[in-house]
Amino acid sequence: MSPEEKFAIEKPKQALLDELGELVDQIEHLAHQKAPCADKLESLNARLSMPTTIEDICSYYGACTRDEFLANHLIPNPYQQKNLSDPELLWLIAQVITNLSDTALLIYYSTILESNTSSTSGKVVGLVVHKGMKEPQQVLAELRKSRERVIHL
């Protein structure tokens, strides 16, 4: 299986975001009214890849848009990907480099990379954005340097 087949995720369709967004709005409205909304939350979480809470729904506003909030919950769990090969790591780094403007994809791909290289959160994005690294091999070499500094017990 190619890295693309293994890791590529599609952006959620706007119709799905709109449909789920209406449910998020209903949950938020009910929560502010102190009305029961557990059944609506259960219905929402049944359609998300990563479940959410009433607290998350009532507090995301200002940090991201409703569509971004939902997109983050529709992507697969990045921590399920382990023991990646060099070609897979390089493909993921290339995705980070090309998806800097898509927060959900950026977080997804960089989290897989960071968990597989024992890097700190934000390390991959920092290398690409702040250090200006645009070559996947260069980024991977830097991530490996970080891994060598980790003490494994």
C-alpha positions as MATLAB code, in Angstrom:
seq = 'MSPEEKFAIEKPKQALLDELGELVDQIEHLAHQKAPCADKLESLNARLSMPTTIEDICSYYGACTRDEFLANHLIPNPYQQKNLSDPELLWLIAQVITNLSDTALLIYYSTILESNTSSTSGKVVGLVVHKGMKEPQQVLAELRKSRERVIHL';
ca = [
       0.000    0.000    0.000;
       1.395    3.401   -0.968;
       1.703    6.195    1.604;
      -0.991    8.108   -0.238;
      -3.410    5.172   -0.024;
      -2.570    4.696    3.649;
      -2.678    8.295    4.886;
      -4.518   10.541    2.437;
      -7.737   11.975    3.764;
     -10.246   13.983    1.833;
     -11.596   17.294    2.984;
     -15.144   16.859    4.261;
     -17.805   17.889    1.778;
     -19.526   21.193    2.562;
     -22.941   19.492    2.634;
     -21.744   17.212    5.448;
     -20.223   20.141    7.350;
     -23.492   22.059    7.000;
     -25.573   19.093    8.161;
     -23.376   18.387   11.176;
     -23.054   22.112   11.811;
     -26.801   22.394   12.297;
     -26.561   19.654   14.908;
     -23.670   21.469   16.635;
     -25.731   24.677   16.686;
     -28.704   22.829   18.200;
     -26.514   21.267   20.906;
     -24.950   24.615   21.714;
     -28.356   26.298   21.915;
     -29.762   23.565   24.180;
     -26.673   23.665   26.404;
     -26.999   27.424   26.880;
     -30.678   26.923   27.742;
     -29.617   24.208   30.232;
     -31.877   21.800   28.352;
     -31.058   18.114   27.835;
     -28.974   17.493   24.730;
     -27.280   14.140   25.377;
     -29.238   12.417   22.609;
     -28.173   15.033   20.035;
     -24.557   14.801   21.209;
     -24.691   11.023   20.894;
     -26.104   11.387   17.380;
     -23.302   13.821   16.447;
     -20.531   11.670   17.916;
     -21.820    8.630   16.020;
     -20.905   10.457   12.801;
     -17.516   11.856   13.898;
     -14.168   10.056   13.776;
     -13.099   11.675   17.030;
     -15.898   12.322   19.531;
     -16.535   15.716   21.078;
     -18.146   17.011   24.267;
     -20.713   19.657   25.114;
     -17.893   21.683   26.669;
     -15.901   21.537   23.418;
     -18.933   22.593   21.404;
     -19.661   25.538   23.684;
     -16.071   26.769   23.710;
     -14.625   26.321   20.192;
     -16.036   29.612   18.913;
     -13.278   32.191   18.599;
     -10.542   29.595   18.258;
     -11.809   28.294   14.922;
     -14.844   28.296   12.677;
     -17.602   25.724   13.032;
     -16.430   24.032    9.821;
     -12.837   23.840   11.117;
     -14.084   22.452   14.429;
     -16.016   19.735   12.619;
     -13.213   19.005   10.142;
     -10.881   18.376   13.083;
     -13.346   15.823   14.459;
     -13.918   14.128   11.105;
     -10.293   13.154   10.472;
      -9.037    9.776   11.717;
      -7.112    9.469   14.957;
      -3.480   10.224   14.009;
      -2.114    8.280   16.982;
      -3.209    4.984   15.414;
      -0.355    5.159   12.883;
       2.848    3.588   14.201;
       6.207    2.240   12.987;
       6.334    4.081    9.694;
       8.874    3.516    6.948;
      11.093    6.260    5.534;
       8.999    6.614    2.343;
       5.888    7.026    4.487;
       7.554    9.636    6.706;
       8.791   11.553    3.662;
       5.328   11.502    2.087;
       3.812   12.824    5.326;
       6.404   15.614    5.515;
       5.572   16.570    1.928;
       1.905   16.775    2.945;
       2.759   19.122    5.811;
       4.734   21.328    3.426;
       1.881   21.501    0.890;
      -1.005   21.824    3.389;
       0.177   24.697    5.582;
      -3.094   26.575    5.040;
      -5.365   23.640    6.000;
      -5.293   23.421    9.784;
      -7.040   20.042   10.096;
      -4.727   18.295    7.623;
      -1.675   20.060    9.020;
      -2.439   18.862   12.543;
      -3.249   15.345   11.349;
      -0.058   14.844    9.333;
       2.261   16.595   11.794;
       0.847   14.617   14.742;
       1.565   11.327   12.959;
       5.106   12.508   12.252;
       5.762   13.787   15.749;
       4.452   10.653   17.435;
       6.590    8.455   15.167;
       9.786   10.457   15.658;
       9.386   11.260   19.371;
       9.348   14.958   18.499;
       7.632   17.606   20.553;
       4.292   18.986   19.454;
       4.769   21.710   16.855;
       8.275   20.578   15.876;
       7.388   19.663   12.267;
       5.516   22.910   11.589;
       8.300   24.857   13.273;
      10.894   23.327   10.974;
       8.854   24.024    7.855;
       7.546   27.491    8.731;
      10.104   29.061   11.033;
      13.270   27.409    9.776;
      12.113   27.469    6.149;
      12.831   23.800    5.433;
      11.093   22.820    2.204;
      12.770   19.478    1.451;
      11.228   16.412    3.140;
      14.647   14.733    3.513;
      16.002   17.771    5.350;
      13.027   17.849    7.733;
      13.296   14.095    8.400;
      17.012   14.426    9.194;
      16.230   17.187   11.699;
      13.435   15.147   13.283;
      15.806   12.224   13.680;
      18.302   14.455   15.477;
      15.572   15.272   17.984;
      14.804   11.581   18.411;
      18.427   10.811   19.202;
      18.229   13.184   22.181;
      15.313   11.301   23.753;
      16.332    8.923   26.524;
      14.486    5.631   26.124;
      13.986    3.685   29.358;
];
